[in-house]
Amino acid sequence: MAKENNKTIITLVSVSVLVILAIAFLSSISDQTLLNTQKTAVSNESVSIASVNNIDGHDINETVVITLANAPTGWKATDSDCYISNLVLRNATGSTLTLTTDYIPTLSAGTFTLVNTTSTYSPTVNYTYADYEYCSDNYMADSWARSVLNTNVGLFVIAILIAVVLVVYLLFGKKGDED
């Protein structure tokens, strides 16, 4: 009887430790999955427009191409899932610039050109601010692979729950057999 109680206590402690470890791993798995299945957001990137500002004291040079810091390169430049997305530009005063009116982007290259408007020109400030999303180097470009990877977290949680329920059932089942 005492030997059986020792086995029950050892089983309960072992399962408790395993569940705690599984929960700790769950956080790590979730974080890594997020890095591989979602684009990285950039907010308020300061982009120098010194090369386009003040070409003759009051105009924007519309021919200069400006590149974002996280522009797609290599395989990301050829995969449409990894083009720059959700690009929003703001001028030095914080006013949002209007797409095609104030700037023209090339999302596949991660570049844009400014249009000569009163919103883009600033005689004193040589910066524009950009918000956008880009693919990190570990990003899974295939949508089916992202879907499969996202289901792994849920399956891991279900496996933890099944293990806990199974152990509780076995423990209570043994207890009922002893009575």
N, C-alpha and C positions, 0 to 999 in steps of 0.2 A: 504493500500500500504506500509506504513512504517513498519507495523507488519510483512508483508511478506518479506521485506528486512532484518529485524532483524533475521528472521528464516533462511534466506539464509546465512547471515554472521555467525550465530551460527553454522550452518551445515558445512560451509566451514572451520571455525576454528577448529571445532571438528574433522573433517576428517583429517585436516593437522596434528593435534596433534596425532591422531591415526596412521597415516602413519609414522610419526617420531618415535613413540614408536615401531611400527612393524619393522622398519629398525634397531632399536637398538636391538630388540629381535632376528632379523635375524642373527646378528653377533654372539650372544650367542648360538643360535641354531646350526649355522654352526660349531662353535668351538667344541661344545659338540658332534656333529655328527662325526666330524673328530677324536676325541679321541676314540670314540666307534667303528669306522669302519676301522681305519688304525693302523698298528703296529707302535710302538714307536722305533725310530732310536737312536742308541747309537754310538757315534763316539769317537774314541781314548781312550777307556777304558783301563786303566793301569792294567795289570794282572801280579801279582807277579809269577815269575818262580824260585824263590830262592830255593824251595824244589826240583827242578829238575836239576838245574844248578850245575856244578862242582862236580859230584858224585865221580870222582877220579881225579879231577883237570883239565879235558879236555873233558868230555863227558856229554851228556844229559841223564837223567834217563827216559827212554821211558815208564816206568810202572806207573808213577805218573799221576793221572787224575786231570786236572785243571778245576775248575768250574767258569763260568762267573757270574758276579754280578746279572744279571737278568735271571738266568736259570729258565726254566718252572717248576712250582710246582703245586700240586693239579690237578685240571681239565685241566690245560694247558699242563701238561706232558702227558696226554692221548689223546689230540686232535691234530691231525697232522697239522691243520691250525695254531696252536700256538707254534710249534717248533721254535727254533732259526732259522732265515733265513738271507741270504746274509752275512754270516760270512766271514770276511777277517782279517787275522792276519798279523802284521808287527813286525819285530824285532826291537831292540834298535836303529839301524841306520835308521829306516824308510823303509827298504826294505820289500816288500810284500812277505810273505811266501807262498809257493806253497802247495795247497791242496793235501793230501796223500803223498807228497814228504817230506814236512817239518812238517806237523801236520795232525792229524786224528781227526775229530770232531764226536761227538755224539749229533746231533742237538736236539733230543727229550729230552735229559737230560741237554743240555746247557753246555756240557763239551768238552774238547779236550785233546789229549796227543801230546806232541812234539816228533818228530823223531830226532834222533841224526844226524844232518847235520851241515855243517859250517854256514848255515844261522840261525840256532836256537841257537847255542852255543855262549855265550859271557862271557868271564872270568871276566868282570867288571860290567856289567849291568844285573840286575835280573828282568827285566820287558819285557813283550811282550804287544803290543797294539792291541786292538780288535775293529772292527766296525761290528755291526750286528743290527738286528731288532728283537723285541720281542713283545708279547701281553701284554698290560696293564691289570689290574684287571677288567676293565670295557669293555674290547674288546668283541665284538659280534662274537662268533666263527662260527655261522651259516651264510653262504654266502647269503642266501635268506633274512635274517634279516638285514644284512648290506645293501643290495640292497633297501629294503623297507625304511630303515632309510635315505639313501642317497636321495631318491626321495622326502622325506618330505621337504627338503630345497627348492627344485624347486617348489613344490606345494604351499608352503608358499609365495614365490615370486609371483606366479601367482595369488594367492588370494589377495595380496596387490594391484597388478595391476588392477584386476577386480574391487576392491573396489574404487580405484581412478577413473577409467573410468566410473563406475556407478554414482558416485557422480558428476563428471563433466557433464555427460549426463543429470542428473536430474537438476543440476543448470542451464545449458544452455537451457534445455527443458522448465523450468519454465520461464526463461527470454524471450524465444520466445513466450510463451503463453501470457505474459504480453503485448507484443508489438502489 
